[in-house]
Amino acid sequence: MKALASVVAALLLMSTIDVKAQEDLTKMLEENEPKTTDYTTATFKGTRIINGHSVETVKKNHLDFIIHHRFDRLNSGAYNLFGLDYSTIRLGFEYGLTDNVTIGFGRSSVQKTFDFLAKAKLLRQSTGTRNMPFSVTAFASTVIETLDKDLSTQDKTSYCTQLLIARKFSERLSLQLNPTFLYRNRVATAAQERALFALGFGGRMKLNKRLSLNAEYYWAFREKDLENALGDPYGNSLAIGVDIETGGHVFQLHFTNSSGMVEKQFIGDTSGSWGKGDIRWGFNVSRTFSFDKRAKGMMK
C-alpha cells in the first residue's frame, strides 16, 4: 500500500509540475506575441459618397482629379431631352499631404464658384490592441462666388465645417453621419439664415467586388419655409447612385435634386423636389495619380 501511495503521490506531483510548465509556456508565448492594431480600410471607395464627402482621405503624395457633372431636371421635358441639353460641372483636385490629411480646390460652373477644402482623420476604426468602433474625419471648406455682381443675389463667400462619423459594419455595409455647420457672409433675402445647421446621412452597400449602391440625405434645420429668387421653395438634398470601380478610376452614376456640387450649394441652396420630378442625372469621375517616388521605385 505504501508503494502504491508513493506512486500516486509522484504522479500528482508530476501532473502539477506539468500544468505549471504549460502555464509558464503559454504566458511566455503571449508575452512574445506581437501586439498589433488592425485598421479598417475602404469604408467608402472614394472621397465622396455622392455630393458630400466621405471619411476617406487621399493617400500621401497622391493626387485625385475629380470631375463632377450634373444635367438639368428630368421634368424639363422632351424639348430639352429631359435635361440632357443643359448641364453644370465642377473640376477639382485633392492632394494627400499625409495619409490622414488632404487639401484641395475646385471650380464650379454653378455661380462660378471657387472652393478650397481640407480634411483630417481624427480617429480610425480599428480592432486589436486599440479598439475603435468608428472613424471620424474633420472637414472644412471655403467657397467664393465670382458671378457678376449684377446677376448675383447670393452670398459671395461661405464657410462649411463638418464632422464625418462613419462605421464599416461589414465588408458590404458602411454608414456615415455628418453634423454640419454652414455660414454665409451675405444671403439673398433678409429672411434667409446666415448660419445654417444641417445633419447628413450616407451609406454604401457593396453589391460585388467592383459595384456598390450609395445614398445620402442632408436635413437642413431652417427656421422657416423660404423660397429662392425664382419662387421655388428650398428643400433638402437627396441623392441615390452606384459606384463602379475600374482600376485607378472610380465612376459614380447618380440621381439628385441638387444642381450644386459643393456644400454651400447642395446643403444651403437646393430647391428641387423629388416629388415634382426635379431630379438631375449626373456622374462623378475620379482619377488618382501617384507622386510617391518610393512606391514607384518598389514597382520597378
N, C-alpha and C positions, 0 to 999 in steps of 0.2 A: 504494500500500500504506500509505504514511504517513497518507493521508487516511482510509482505512478504519480504521486503528488508532485515529486520533483520534476517529472517530465511535463506535467500540466503547467506548473509554475514557469518553467523555461519557455514553453510555447507562448504563454501570456506575455512574458517579458519581451520575447522576440516580436510578437504582434504589436505591442506598444511602441517598441523601437521603430518598427516598420512604418506605422502610422505617422509617428513623429517625423521620420525621414521624408515621407511623402509630403507632409505639410510644409516642411522646410524647402523641399524641391519646388513645390508649387509656388510658394512665396517668392523664391529666388527667380523663377521664370516670370512671374508677374512684375517683379521689380525691374527686370531686364527688358521686358516688353516695351517697345517704343510707344509713347503716348502721342496720339495724333488727333487732329480735328478735321473732319470731313465737311467741306463747304459745299453747299448746294449750288449747282450751275444751271444755266439756261432756264431760269424761272419763266422768262419770256425770250423769244428768239431774237428780238431786236430791241432797240432803244425806245420804240413806240409800241403801244398796244394797238391803237388806230390813230386817233387825233392826238391823244395825250401821251406823255412819257411813261415808260415802264421803269422799274428799279434798275434795269441793266445800264451799264456804262460801257464806253468804248475802251478796249484794251490799250495798254501803254504803247505809245508810238504807233498807233493805228489811226487812220482817218476814215470816217464814214462820209460818203457823199450821198445825200438823200434828195429824191425828187418826190414832192407831194403834188398830186393833181386831182382837181375836182371839176366835174362837169356841172351844168346848170340843172335845175329842178326837172324831175320826170314829168310833173304836171304842166310844164310849159308847152306841151302839145306836140303833135306831129310836125307842125310847121317848123319848129326848132329841133326836129328829130329827137324829141323827148329829152332835151337838154344837151345833146351832143354838139350842137352848133356853137356853144359858148363854154368857156372853161376858165378856171383860175389855177395858179401854180405857185409853188414855193420851192426854191433851191436852197439847200442847207449843207453845211459842213460841220462835223463834230470830231474833235481830236482828243485822244486819251493822254493826258499828262502823266497819269499813273493808271494802274488797273482800276482804281477806285475814284478817280477824278477826271471829269470830262468837261471841256469847254466847247462852245460852238457859236455859229451865227448863221443867219439865213435872210433871204429876201423874198417877200410875198407880193404877188400882183394885187391882192386884196388890200385896198387902202395904201398901196405902195409902201409897205412896212419893211423895216429892218429889225431883226430881233437878235438879241445876244443872250446866251444861256450858259449856265454852269450847273453841274451835277456832282454830288459827292456821296459815296456809300458810307453810311454811318454804322450800320450793322449788317452782318451776313448770316443768313440761315445756315445752321451747321449742326452736326452731331459729333459725338466722341468726347474728348476732354472738355470741349466747350459746346454746350447745348443751347442753341439759339433757335426759337421756333419760327422766326420770320426775318425778312430782310427789310432794311429801312434806308432809303436814299433821299437826300435833301436836294431840292431843285429850286432854282431862281432864274428869272428871265426879265429882260427889259425890252420893250417894244417901242419903236419910234416910227410914227406915221409921217410920210413925206408927201402925201396927196396935196395938191394945190389948195391953199387955204380958202379960196373962193368956192371950192367944191366940197370941202370937208365940214362936217358938223360934229365930228368925233374928237376925242382927246388925242393930243399929239404924242404923249409919252405915257406909258403904263408899266406897271411892275407886277410880277406874279411870284409868289413863293408857295411851295408845296412840300409836304412830307409824303413820300411814296412808300407805302407799307404793304409788303406782299409776302405770300406764303405759297410754296410749292407743295401741295398736299400729296401728290403722286407724280409719276412720270407723265401722266396725262393731264392733270388739272392744276392750274395756278390761278390765284385770285389776288386782287390788289385793291387797296383803299387809299384815296387821295384827298386828305384835308387841304383846302386851297384858300389862299387869300389873294385877291386881285385889287390893285389900287390904280385908279385912273386920274391923271392930273386935271383933266378937263372933260366934262361929259356933254352929251348932245343936248340934254334938257335939264332944267333945274330939278325936275323930279327924279332924275336918274342918280343912283348912288355912285359916289366916287369910290367908296370902299365896298367890296362885294365878297362875301364868303360863299364858298361852294364845297360840295363833297362829291368826289368822283368815285365810281366803282368800275372795276375792269376785271376781265377774266380771259383765260385761254384754255381751250380743251383740245389736246393733241389727238388728231384722228389717225395719223400714221407717222412714219419716220419724217416725212417732209411737208405734211399738211396739218394745219390746226385751224380751229374755229375761234375767233376773237369777238369780244363785245365790250362796250364801255358806255357809261352814262354819267353825266355831270348834273347834279342838282344845285342850282343857284338859289341862294336864300335872299330873294328880293323882298323888299318891304311892301311893295305894291305892284299891281299889274301895270306894265308900261308898254308903249309902242315905239317903234323906230320912226324915222322920218317918212317912211312910205306907208305908215299906218298899220304895219304888221306887229303883232304882239311878240315881245321877247319870250323865249322858251328855254328849254333845257336840251343840251346836246346828247343825242343818241346815235351810236354807230355800231354796225354789225358787219363782219367781214371774215375773210380767210387769209391765212399766211401760207405762202408757198416758198420753201427754201430750195434754192438751186445753187449749191456750191457757195461762192462768195457773195451771192445775191440773196436778199430777202424781198419777195414780191408780195405786197399786200393789196388785195382787192376788197372793196367795202362799199357799203351804202350808209349815208349820214345825212342829217338835216342841217349840217353846218357848212357854210361856204368857206369860212376862215380856217387856217391851219396852224395858228399859234394861240396860246391860252387866252390872251386878251380877246380874241375874236370868237372862238368856239365856246368859251365859257360866258363871256360878257355880252356878245352881240348876236348869238343865234336867235333867229326869228322864224325859222322854218318849222312846220308841223308835220310829223309823220302821218297823222290822221287826215291831213288835207293833201297828201301827196307831194309835200315839199321835200322830196328825197333826192339826193345827189349821188350819182355813182362816181367813184373815184379810186385812185390807187396810190400807193407809196412804193417806191423802189429804192433800195439802199445797196451801195457797193462799198466794200471795205478794202482799203489799201494799207499795206504794211510798210512802215519805215523803221522797223526793228532790224538793225544790221546783224545783231547776234543771231536772231531767228533765221535770217537769210543765209548766214554762214553755216548754220547747223544743217540747212536743207541741201547744201552743195555736196 
